[in-house]
Structure formats: structure tokens, C-alpha cells
Amino acid sequence: MSFSWARPYEPKHPLMRWIDERLPLPRVVYGAIGGGYPVPRNLNYWWNFGVLAGIFLTIQIITGIVLAMHYASTAGGAFNSVNQLIMRDVNAGWLLRYAHMNGASFFFIVTYIHIFRGLYYGSYKAPRELVWMLGLVIYLLMMATAFMGYVLPWGQMSYWGAQVITGFFSAFPLVGEPIRIWLLGGYAPDQAALTRFFSLHYLLPFIIAAVVILHIWALHIPGSSNPTGVDVKDEKDTLPFHPFYTAKDGWFAGGVLLVYAIVTYFAPNYLGHPDNYIPANALATPAHIVPEWYFWPFYAILRSFTVDFILEAKLWGVLAMFGSILLLFFLPWLDRSPVRSGAYRPVFKRFFWLLVIDVLILGYVGGAPLNWWRTALGQIAAAYYFLHFLVILPLVSAFETPLPLPRSISESVLHGEEAEAAPVGSSPRGGSTAAAVVQ
Amino acid sequence: MRFILGFIGAVLAGVLLISMISNLATYVQNPPAPLASEEFHKEPKPLHLASDGIFGKFDNQQLQRGFQVYSEVCSACHSLELVSFRDLKGIGYSDAEIKKIASDWKTQVPSINPDTGEPATRKALPSDTFPAPFANEVAARAANNNALPPDLSLMTKAREGGAAYVYSLLTGFTDANKYRDEHGKPLPAEAKPPQGLHFNPYFANLNIAMPPPLTSDGQVTYADGTKPTVDQMAKDVSAFLVWTAEPNLDSRRAAGFAVVIFLLIGTILGYFAYHQVWADAKRKVRVTGALDPENQAKTRRAKAKQGVAG
């Protein structure tokens, strides 16, 4: 698809030839995730997380479909259908439920690593802007799906989470409150909201799967980026996806599934909140309403705006929270540096790690009960988040002097096999090869 | 466009700065008084149960004792709606015993008189869930000074601290007038329990509607000869509530070990397969001479020995 030396599909079995002539689906699969997709040979393990996100999406869809067979989306019956029927009486129902619950967390963990890999290695830059933007669409859909899924067990956090999140809309003047009531189908979360959340929670994963196909399609036009950020020049720079990257993804996926299994079987409620084992009660507000951990950074941004300044504080918070994700759509144009990889951008690299720490701080503040110093810390961290993307990144990309790039991908990884016999320093590219090995 | 976005970023950061300054100013001008519920609240006492840890297993003997405490004490007010009598098989009761426990249960199950269609009650069957002590919330509140005794099925999963919290709460009732925190500070008057509430430092706001349920040693008589001290009864019923909240705990861990071992073997095999596949593509050339990492280490060691810097 992407490079002229990509191996074309050659059906071996007559049946496959028969199918391929009528519907070239085997050809498409071979070109997408088989031996027909040439991939840069120098990918590191940070490149494994896209495949992992696909694996967790599959796990979520499969466990979710079976759970839906036993779940009752009624305000009176939802809590017991989960905590009595599924957890006690359905065969291996506890496994399905815990696998789905923790599968969501792991889906977010691998997706966050995937996103930060893209940020560090400049995977959002030309010609992969649409790959990046489609990825953000997937991420937004994931957030909507996860939020609605968390409402379904109809526990205290489900109910009050739904109350708080739909309450965002009421921050907008005039139209806000009618929109909130329209979304909920009532003045507060109840039967109407629960049923529609269930319906959408079942629908959205399939839309995610469809956008994933677009994401991969757009990726395969220029091909995968790589840790040097240098374009693929010839066949020597690439290896076929299968068997090289299927083997690398395969064992690594086994390792991540191992961690997932340990959490699911031995600490299934570790990432959850005890209050969600209390049935929803519209008359009793929990002491600390917190969303699931993967929303904590955004929750911290929302809560950081505490002063009515021209606009109401709540509206500032809601706008900033939505803005914190929407600004990522502009990233390909905010970062003007022609060098993709952060490995060759000394100043950018420092700010990148500062951003990682900043988001971790936001996550901590978003999950913990508020006090005076956590509020102040969250405000500093939220301010840095916006300054990083909207001010620092454009300035850094304008003034930074990047390090010299390797001339090609193969030079960066092959360590000069062709100059094997020559002593270090005597070959024309000796300096860079030796440095690469010592690192 | 970059300029506009940069301006938006600066505005958001500015509003955050204003928010921070105004918050800190408020904090400095009138710092919030520490709440008694935070100052005197205690974290749960440590509790060790047979089901703790990844190798833990339920102790059926203890669970049966805990069930006895539930049925003789707690069930007067607290329901166990998610658990069925038939589930008791999981803690070692026989079918005949379960049948007897169900039909002897003090509350009957609401039903319909088959001849007249009038509301009636019948004896519980093993397939029934534990009948609630009160017909509905209004009845429960009317009998309990307007407080609602919560259902206990999921209690150890529904509270921070789990079983240790339940155990601490049951044994933590104390006289508010004599109570001192670890610095010897007495409770301020406004934190003392109002009429009808009971002081308990393990409860979130220190004053709980439930009167002390386990008041004296020997409140129940254990069939297995265990001495029924208050502490023992509290431990046993906490262990029982771990089981009601997570009856599949033992089989979950057993399945977990099988899955972990399976994935471990699969991952190791996959890792070797990966090395096999990549063997040619990854062939590395060793640097020789001054840049060989081994020679560099030797140089460093020699320099360190002679005290040469750099």
C-alpha cells in the first residue's frame, strides 16, 4: 500500500485465490496487518501500544456483548442485575464483569501511552495529521463510552457521576439547562437517562471500531513513523509487519495481558470506588464525588477555575476542560519544527517530560479530596497544561536548534555491519555508529 | 491562528492565576477551622482474616460463626437482599440444614393466599433470598429513630477499608465524654453525639445512629466451642460479610492462578519466538577499541582507583 517494495498478496490455496478474485478481502488484510505492510525496522516498544489498544477494544466488545445478555437497564433493577445476577448466578459472570470493568482501565492505560508516544515522537506531524486527528476522535468516543458504561451499574458514583457530567451543559447560559434536560430525558438522571446511556454504550464501541479502521487506513498511506522520525528511504529501512512485528507485538501483548489478568483476578476493585457498591440514591450525595481514574486530569482542570471573572467559574471550567482535548486537534500546526522525533530535540524533550509530570499531578489532584494546597497545585498544573501546548510548544519549535539527524533508518540501527572490519573512527560514518551502540 | 491560540492559552492561564491568588488570599485571611470529624476520625484497626492475601481461602468454620452472629444479632435490623439461602452451601451447610435454616427464618416471605388472593406470607425456601426484617424503607425508618439500616450484602466492598472497617466499627463504640485522641485531647462539645446517636471514632462523622450491637461476651453461643467474646463475634461477622460481598473469591483466585501460569508460559514462548524471528534482522556488531563498553568500564575503574577525576 505504502511503498513500492510492499509484497503483493499471492494466494497459495486455490480457495483463497477463488475468494481473492471475487472479493479481495484477504488482500486487504495481508496488506494491512500481514506480510504486505512494510514497517520501519527500528520501532521500539512504545510502538506496541496501538495493537494493544485494538486488543482491549476487542476484549471490551466481547465481554460487553455477553454482559448485555444479563443486564437489566431499569432504574429499579440495574444494580441487582449486576451485583446479584451477574456477580453471583451467571456462570463466570463475575469474570465477565471484572474483565469488562478492568478492561476499560487497561484500554485507557494503553491508549494514554499510545498518545504520549505520539506526542514525544511527533507522530502528529505531516503527513500523518489525519491519523492523529482520527485518533483523537477515537479517544473522545472512548471517553463518552466509558462514562456511560460507568453509569450502568446504577451505584452511587454512577448516579452522581451522571449528575455532575451532564451538569456541565447547564454551565452554558440560556441554552445549557434545556440541553441538559433534553440529554437526560428528565430533570435528574433516572430511567430515561439509564436506558439511553445503555443504548449508546452498546452502539459507540462499534463506531470506535469503524474509526479505528479509518485510523489504520490513514496510517498506511505514509506508513508508520519511527523513533528517529526520519522518512523511510528504501527497502533496507523496513521489515514486513508479519512475521516481524506480529512476533514482537505477540509476546509483548502476552506480558500486558498478564498484568491485566493479575489485576482482574486478584485486585478487581482496586481501580474502582467503594461507593459504587451502594445503590443509587438521589437523596444522599457521596462525600467525595470523583470520576474514574482516567478522567482525573480533566476533573482537576474543571475544578481549578474557582473565580467568576467575566464568565462564571463553572463555565470557565467546562470550556477549559473541553478545550484541553480540542486543542490537541491543532497540534500539527502548533508545533512547527520540521524534526519529528523528540530524541533529536533537546529543548522539546525537557518540556515533554515536564508535561508528563504535569498531567500526573493533574491526575493526582483530580482524584484526591480538595484542600487549599491541592487546589493551588492543580491551578498551577492546569495553567502549565495550556501554556505548554498553546505558548511554549510554538515558541520552542521556532527557536530550538535540533541535533543532527541520522541519514537513514538503517544507519541508525545497523551499527555499520558493512564497515565491520574497519577500526572505529576510520569509516566515514564511524562517529555516529559508535555513539548509537554506546547509548 | 497560532497567535489566537496562544492568546487563548494566556487567558486561561491568567484566569487560573487569578483563581489561585483569590483562593490563597481567602485561605490566609480566614483559614478554615479543622473539622472535629477529621481531627477525631480514626482509620480502621488492622484485621487479619483467612481470606486475606492472594493465597487466602475462606475459613468455613469462621463464616458459619459469622452467619450465626448475623442471624441472631444483625438480622434484627439489617437485610441481606442479594444473598439466597441456597448460597449457604458455599460455606459448608448441607441441603437439609439449608432447608431448615430457611423455613425457621424469623421473617417470612411475602406471598399471596392461593384461595383468596389476599396478601399473605409463607415460610422461606432455599431458593429465596434472605427476607428483609422490614417491609419497606418507611417501616425501617419508623422502627429505627428515622435511620435506615443499610443492606449488608455488599458492605465490605462498599466501604473504604472493607472488613477491617466493619470490625473496627463494631468494636469501636466508646463513651464520648471519656474519649481522648492520641494527643490526649477531649472531644469538643459540638462534636458530641446528639440525642439518639452514638459516638464511634471509626464512623465518618463520628456519630452513628446504630446503637452498639455487640455489647457483652457470650451474646451468642457458638456450636464449635469458640469463646464468643465481642472481639471474636465482630471478627466472625466481618469475615462472613467478606463472603456475602464476594462469594466467588476462592474460585476467582484459583482461576487466576491458572490464567497467570498459562499467560506466563505463552509470553515466554512468544519471547523466544520473537528472538528467533528477529535473529537476522537484529544482528549487532560489537564496537572494539576505546569505545568498547567493557574497555570504558576498565578505564573508569582504573581512574577511580587512582583518584583521577573525570
Chai-1 contact restraints between the chains, C-beta under 6 A:
chainA,res_idxA,chainB,res_idxB,connection_type,confidence,min_distance_angstrom,max_distance_angstrom,comment,restraint_id
A,N83,B,L82,contact,1.0,0.0,6.0,A-B,restraint_1
A,Q84,B,L82,contact,1.0,0.0,6.0,A-B,restraint_2
A,W94,B,N248,contact,1.0,0.0,6.0,A-B,restraint_3
A,L239,B,A281,contact,1.0,0.0,6.0,A-B,restraint_4
A,P243,B,V277,contact,1.0,0.0,6.0,A-B,restraint_5
A,A247,B,A273,contact,1.0,0.0,6.0,A-B,restraint_6
A,A247,B,Y274,contact,1.0,0.0,6.0,A-B,restraint_7
A,A247,B,V277,contact,1.0,0.0,6.0,A-B,restraint_8
A,K248,B,Y274,contact,1.0,0.0,6.0,A-B,restraint_9
A,G250,B,G270,contact,1.0,0.0,6.0,A-B,restraint_10
A,W251,B,T267,contact,1.0,0.0,6.0,A-B,restraint_11
A,W251,B,G270,contact,1.0,0.0,6.0,A-B,restraint_12
A,W251,B,Y271,contact,1.0,0.0,6.0,A-B,restraint_13
A,W251,B,Y274,contact,1.0,0.0,6.0,A-B,restraint_14
A,G254,B,L263,contact,1.0,0.0,6.0,A-B,restraint_15
A,G254,B,G266,contact,1.0,0.0,6.0,A-B,restraint_16
A,G254,B,T267,contact,1.0,0.0,6.0,A-B,restraint_17
A,G254,B,G270,contact,1.0,0.0,6.0,A-B,restraint_18
A,G255,B,T267,contact,1.0,0.0,6.0,A-B,restraint_19
A,L257,B,L263,contact,1.0,0.0,6.0,A-B,restraint_20
A,L258,B,L263,contact,1.0,0.0,6.0,A-B,restraint_21
A,A261,B,V259,contact,1.0,0.0,6.0,A-B,restraint_22
A,A261,B,V260,contact,1.0,0.0,6.0,A-B,restraint_23
A,A261,B,L263,contact,1.0,0.0,6.0,A-B,restraint_24
A,Y265,B,R252,contact,1.0,0.0,6.0,A-B,restraint_25
A,Y265,B,G256,contact,1.0,0.0,6.0,A-B,restraint_26
A,F266,B,I54,contact,1.0,0.0,6.0,A-B,restraint_27
A,F266,B,G256,contact,1.0,0.0,6.0,A-B,restraint_28
A,P274,B,A158,contact,1.0,0.0,6.0,A-B,restraint_29
A,P274,B,R159,contact,1.0,0.0,6.0,A-B,restraint_30
A,P274,B,E160,contact,1.0,0.0,6.0,A-B,restraint_31
A,Y277,B,L154,contact,1.0,0.0,6.0,A-B,restraint_32
A,Y277,B,K157,contact,1.0,0.0,6.0,A-B,restraint_33
A,Y277,B,A158,contact,1.0,0.0,6.0,A-B,restraint_34
A,I278,B,A158,contact,1.0,0.0,6.0,A-B,restraint_35
A,S304,B,L16,contact,1.0,0.0,6.0,A-B,restraint_36
A,F305,B,S19,contact,1.0,0.0,6.0,A-B,restraint_37
A,T306,B,S19,contact,1.0,0.0,6.0,A-B,restraint_38
A,T306,B,N23,contact,1.0,0.0,6.0,A-B,restraint_39
A,V307,B,I18,contact,1.0,0.0,6.0,A-B,restraint_40
A,V307,B,S19,contact,1.0,0.0,6.0,A-B,restraint_41
A,V307,B,S22,contact,1.0,0.0,6.0,A-B,restraint_42
A,F309,B,V15,contact,1.0,0.0,6.0,A-B,restraint_43
A,F309,B,I18,contact,1.0,0.0,6.0,A-B,restraint_44
A,W316,B,V15,contact,1.0,0.0,6.0,A-B,restraint_45
A,A320,B,L12,contact,1.0,0.0,6.0,A-B,restraint_46
A,W372,B,Y27,contact,1.0,0.0,6.0,A-B,restraint_47
A,T375,B,N23,contact,1.0,0.0,6.0,A-B,restraint_48
A,A376,B,M20,contact,1.0,0.0,6.0,A-B,restraint_49
A,Q379,B,L16,contact,1.0,0.0,6.0,A-B,restraint_50
A,Q379,B,S19,contact,1.0,0.0,6.0,A-B,restraint_51
A,Q379,B,M20,contact,1.0,0.0,6.0,A-B,restraint_52
A,A382,B,L16,contact,1.0,0.0,6.0,A-B,restraint_53
A,A383,B,A13,contact,1.0,0.0,6.0,A-B,restraint_54
A,A383,B,L16,contact,1.0,0.0,6.0,A-B,restraint_55
A,F386,B,G9,contact,1.0,0.0,6.0,A-B,restraint_56
A,F386,B,L12,contact,1.0,0.0,6.0,A-B,restraint_57
A,F386,B,A13,contact,1.0,0.0,6.0,A-B,restraint_58
A,L387,B,G9,contact,1.0,0.0,6.0,A-B,restraint_59
A,L387,B,A13,contact,1.0,0.0,6.0,A-B,restraint_60
A,L390,B,L5,contact,1.0,0.0,6.0,A-B,restraint_61
A,L390,B,G6,contact,1.0,0.0,6.0,A-B,restraint_62
A,L390,B,G9,contact,1.0,0.0,6.0,A-B,restraint_63
A,V391,B,G6,contact,1.0,0.0,6.0,A-B,restraint_64
A,V391,B,G9,contact,1.0,0.0,6.0,A-B,restraint_65
A,P394,B,R2,contact,1.0,0.0,6.0,A-B,restraint_66
A,H415,B,K284,contact,1.0,0.0,6.0,A-B,restraint_67
A,H415,B,V285,contact,1.0,0.0,6.0,A-B,restraint_68
A,E417,B,V285,contact,1.0,0.0,6.0,A-B,restraint_69
A,E420,B,V285,contact,1.0,0.0,6.0,A-B,restraint_70
A,V424,B,V287,contact,1.0,0.0,6.0,A-B,restraint_71
A,V424,B,G289,contact,1.0,0.0,6.0,A-B,restraint_72
A,V424,B,L291,contact,1.0,0.0,6.0,A-B,restraint_73
A,A434,B,V287,contact,1.0,0.0,6.0,A-B,restraint_74
A,A434,B,L291,contact,1.0,0.0,6.0,A-B,restraint_75
A,V437,B,V287,contact,1.0,0.0,6.0,A-B,restraint_76
